[in-house]
Amino acid sequence: MRDFIPVNKPLLDGNEKKYLLECIESGWISSEGPFVKELEQKFAARVGRKHGVAVCNGTAAIDVSVEALGIGAGDEVIMPTFTIISCINQIVRNGAVPVLVDSDPVTWNMDVAQIESRISRRTKAIMIVHIFGLPVDVDPVLDIARRYGLRVIEDAAEMHGQSYKGRPCGSFGDLSTFSFYPNKHVTTGEGGMILTDDDDLAETCRSLRNLCFQPGNRFVHERLGWNFRMTNMQAALGLAQLERLDYFVGRKRAMGARYTELLKDVAALRLPAGNTDYADNIYWVYGVLLEQKSEQERRRLMQRLHEAGMETRPFFFPMHQQPVFRQRGMFQGECYPIAEGMYRTGFYLPSGLALEDEEMTYIASELKRLLA
Ligand SMILES: *Cc1c(COP(=O)(O)O)cnc(C)c1O
């Protein structure tokens, strides 16, 4: 019997072990260790940004960014409804108002044509979230932000090594965030990073991640922060992973092309777009949509695939449908049909970097068999 195929298995066969051993042998295991700053500098340099602020996960990176920009009571932030809960948490906690837009049916990213009509006197920021492997169409968003004087937060958690018209993803926000969860192209187990070119914002983010301890007056606080520090051991993993980023992106693109080749004749499936006129897909995950199917049918198919020895995941459940917000009376009567349809019929296949070609062949053949 073949081994069960998990939805994600990371690849850790570079210098990960060597750098981790250095942490243990030197005794540097906390956030004070030298690898944290090295990762911040190398990661920022890779994306062409001035500052990197390492944190304990990608959600924390977004929380800090929302707080650092002073997004608070009454402020509105325009963002996609089709995203992970991480993007919206701190906006809601701070008493600000998330204003949603639907998705583009081809790229699955926020439909940038809907942004301008959602702007009001209270709009303070736009949150860009690049979804699954193709970037948001960034230029129109930056143009709107400039014209209306809005801040931009860019969630590039799924976009390590991706670019938009040749410019790196993660270079577009006043604050841009990454996650290093094991299913991202660079992993530290748990981890995240904020990138910025703004000296003051970088300082604010550093302070917020470190409980707002004050230099020279450590235990006296002017502001509430968090302990969101990254450890030297996480940074050790990150440095080893970053060395291999180009290889990882190439491998992910090859995996995406392979799935597409194996599945292109299956009429019941809508496959992800391989490219747009501004980017080639890096397939953070390989997502598919079931044509003309119900949520029940999608769930049943995922169950059958589980029985056939593989794990799959549903797409994001849109923010406007989340019980936690409906209970608060938010998003009443709002409807975003593209995102709702994507959740009903979408799921993604095993996509981790350690997945083998032979496993992909098996996954595709089982999927075809179950859909026949
Ligand atoms: C993974 C992810 C996050 C959250 O990162 P964590 O490290 O899991 O907290 C945020 N946004 C997007 C788009 C993600 O894919």
PDBQT file of the ligand as one rigid body, heavy atoms in Angstrom, charges set to zero:
ROOT
HETATM    1  C1  LIG A 401      -0.694  31.636   5.241  1.00  0.00    +0.000 C 
HETATM    2  C2  LIG A 401      -1.326  32.940   5.048  1.00  0.00    +0.000 A 
HETATM    3  C3  LIG A 401      -1.430  33.879   6.083  1.00  0.00    +0.000 A 
HETATM    4  C4  LIG A 401      -1.168  33.555   7.521  1.00  0.00    +0.000 C 
HETATM    5  O1  LIG A 401       0.110  33.168   7.823  1.00  0.00    +0.000 OA
HETATM    6  P1  LIG A 401       0.372  32.308   9.163  1.00  0.00    +0.000 P 
HETATM    7  O2  LIG A 401       1.873  32.253   9.180  1.00  0.00    +0.000 OA
HETATM    8  O3  LIG A 401      -0.250  30.968   8.974  1.00  0.00    +0.000 OA
HETATM    9  O4  LIG A 401      -0.180  33.056  10.309  1.00  0.00    +0.000 OA
HETATM   10  C5  LIG A 401      -1.927  35.128   5.785  1.00  0.00    +0.000 A 
HETATM   11  N1  LIG A 401      -2.327  35.439   4.552  1.00  0.00    +0.000 NA
HETATM   12  C6  LIG A 401      -2.271  34.570   3.534  1.00  0.00    +0.000 A 
HETATM   13  C7  LIG A 401      -2.744  34.993   2.183  1.00  0.00    +0.000 C 
HETATM   14  C8  LIG A 401      -1.781  33.281   3.749  1.00  0.00    +0.000 A 
HETATM   15  O5  LIG A 401      -1.764  32.408   2.745  1.00  0.00    +0.000 OA
ENDROOT
TORSDOF 0
